[in-house]
Amino acid sequence: MGSSPGSPPARAPCDPHGFTVPVSCGWGGRKRCFEVGIFLSSSGSDWELSCVIELCFLPWKNLFPTCRGAGACLSAQPLVSGSEGGLTGVLQNQKTKEQIESLLQDGKHQELRERLCCRLSFGTAGLRSAMGAGFCYINDLTVIQSTQGIYKYLERNFSDFKQRGFVVGYDTRGQVTSNCSSKKLAKLTAAVLLAKDVLVYFFSTYVPTPFVPYAVQQLGAVAGVMITASHNRKEDNGYKVYWENGAQITSPHDKEIIKCIEECVEPWNGSWNENRVDTSPLRQDPLRRICDSYMQDLTKICYHRELNVQSSLKFVHTSFHGVGHDYVQLAFKAFGFQPPIPVPEQKDPDPDFSTVKCPNPEEGESVLELSLRLAEKEGAKVVVATDPDADRLAVAEQQDNGCWKVFTGNELAALFGWWMFSCWKENCSPDADVRNVYMLATTVSSKILRAIALKEGFHFEETLPGFKWIGSRVKNLLDNGKEVLFAFEESIGFMCGTSVLDKDGVSAAVVIAEMATYLQGQGLTLAQKLLDIYETYGYHISKTSYFLCYDPPTIKRIFERLRNFEGPQCYPKCCGAYNILHVRDVTTGYDSSQLNHKSVLPVSRNSQMLTFTFQNGCVATLRTSGTEPKIKYYAEMCALPGLSDRGVLEEELQKLIEALIENFLEPAKNGLTWRSA
């Protein structure tokens, strides 16, 4: 007996213990009937969706449901009564269940599909999404599933996994509407591992993100997780994974972990027991040991303690309602400074980030208003701002005219690079070889370190965007006897020294304070020293922005057009009036500057990234975002030393950017929306 599209098909009686309703499946155009579950596609009718959720989700009072694979499988397999994964489980999240029930009752089937028919995947910073119900959201279940997958992967790769242990840290984020907080998600992460007899180093309070990779190395753990969404909006949270080397995971680990997660989507016995972390003998609190050790290691990059102790320079610090206040205070103490003046409205944790629209210090003066006003009141000339998880740093300095200069990430990198190398030269042993010294940056960041390296004789290397690539490469260099002084990414992420193989706002804050103190003794400000660096090594003027594009085929078409600009596999030779010397395509592995035309950087086929080096000294990169519907552009004019007319250079850069947008991105034709960064 047939049925019209979208209407209930003929079906046998069923109950949650024996699901037999046939449902359309979008996988390969097949229609299948599952005894233990169904695959739900976006093409399914509203009736089918309702049937699925009513019969599969509602009886599962704790799983809301369980997802199998990328197509969202809603399992109807009955559970064992009394088990922690079963109907009587007491640790399920009532709030997220209510969200799904409410969407169903309100007939919001499209939103249900969006929440239930796709899974989170590892991006540039692990998992990151909004908190709430659904497999593409951060919640109790998706964190349990992710941890189970990680456990399975680590068990396969480390015979001593359980003995060496796993580090778990968290920030101060939380959301009442989904009963979801970083601490709760961290406790669930620990619960999964403790139930499998794994030693877990679980911090007893919130910590900066850099503490987790630092602890992984110090404790000899096989891996670690930090529950944080860094500087994202208040609705978001994340799950950041570090490998045994203390760096963020890279391929193939990320892909293999995803596979393991898809094999372990049903919560194991004990996975919901978040209170296990409070009673298990396998849980250790590393807070005191790691904090003391971190602060001690920090003194290795303190070169002028005597100046710090006597300094009259005042500093204001804001932690943007996050974790940074206590730890930045300790870092300043370790360097011999008086503690920085905290912004009272922002020093304590607040998951709502009540005083700022966006908790991202990179946004500049608009989000630093409270800090700048306090600094003016207190007579402080320098403001340091750590983002909510304290892994990034923004800096502002009051100028002679009373105005504030908020430094860009690239400008701060010029200062840090000069400082770290100058301190190395003053303190290195007589037989030290500058050719053994390295600095690194992501390929979309300023080339100023390259200019310094060329003149001073040390090595400079580029990596793909993301600190996971920097951390892994730094570890490799260290293992081969090299000395790494500094690394950065343009989005105010800095690594001073190598105690932490990730960006670290705490160490960067105290290093910039020591630098400012030293320069004050020389009669200079940070801004004046920056100009001196550019005069010495050449001006590097950069601009970054992006366009929004919500249509993936359009994004792909834009980049494919550039790859076949003047014929098949023929990249553009000019952009308007500007001649192109070299093209690098990391997506395909092509680089015209290399003799074999192969990119030195690893191929990254899952993203789009093209870099153009122009005859006038400009370097411009177009790339997609791994987490947002953006086409980003990064452009920098790299001038030779002596070409000091900044105005002329800025005008030339602006004209080239306009040509790049008009000729390569074609925003009007492609429906792109411009946003300034």
Sequence and secondary structure as in RCSB ss.txt:
>XXXX:A:sequence
MGSSPGSPPARAPCDPHGFTVPVSCGWGGRKRCFEVGIFLSSSGSDWELSCVIELCFLPWKNLFPTCRGAGACLS
AQPLVSGSEGGLTGVLQNQKTKEQIESLLQDGKHQELRERLCCRLSFGTAGLRSAMGAGFCYINDLTVIQSTQGI
YKYLERNFSDFKQRGFVVGYDTRGQVTSNCSSKKLAKLTAAVLLAKDVLVYFFSTYVPTPFVPYAVQQLGAVAGV
MITASHNRKEDNGYKVYWENGAQITSPHDKEIIKCIEECVEPWNGSWNENRVDTSPLRQDPLRRICDSYMQDLTK
ICYHRELNVQSSLKFVHTSFHGVGHDYVQLAFKAFGFQPPIPVPEQKDPDPDFSTVKCPNPEEGESVLELSLRLA
EKEGAKVVVATDPDADRLAVAEQQDNGCWKVFTGNELAALFGWWMFSCWKENCSPDADVRNVYMLATTVSSKILR
AIALKEGFHFEETLPGFKWIGSRVKNLLDNGKEVLFAFEESIGFMCGTSVLDKDGVSAAVVIAEMATYLQGQGLT
LAQKLLDIYETYGYHISKTSYFLCYDPPTIKRIFERLRNFEGPQCYPKCCGAYNILHVRDVTTGYDSSQLNHKSV
LPVSRNSQMLTFTFQNGCVATLRTSGTEPKIKYYAEMCALPGLSDRGVLEEELQKLIEALIENFLEPAKNGLTWR
SA
>XXXX:A:secstr
    TTS        TTS    EE  STT EE  SSEEE  TTS HHHHHHHIIIIITT TTTS    STT EEE
     TTSTTSTT S S HHHHHHHHHHHHTT HHHHHHHHS     BTTBEEEEBSSSTTSBSHHHHHHHHHHH
HHHHHHH TTHHHH EEEEE S EEGGGTEEHHHHHHHHHHHHHTTT  EEE SS   TTHHHHHHHHHT SEEE
EE  TTS TTEEEEEEEETTSSB  TTHHHHHHHHHHH  S  TTTT TTHHHH TTEE  HHHHHHHHHHHHGG
G   HHHHHH    EEEE TTSSHHHHHHHHHHHTT    EE TTTSS  TT TT SS  GGGGGGT HHHHHHH
HHHT  EEEEE TTSS EEEEEE TTS EEE  HHHHHHHHHHHHHHHHHHHS TT  GGGEEEEEETTS SHHH
HHHHHH  EEEEE SSHHHHHHHHHHHHHTT EEEEEEETTTEEEESSSSSS  HHHHHHHHHHHHHHHHHTT  
HHHHHHHHHHHH  EEEEEEEEE   HHHHHHHHHHHHTTTSTT   SEETTEEEEEEEETTTTEETTSTT B S
S   TTS EEEEEETTSEEEEEEE SSSSEEEEEEEEE  TT   HHHHHHHHHHHHHHHIIIII HHHHT EEE
E 
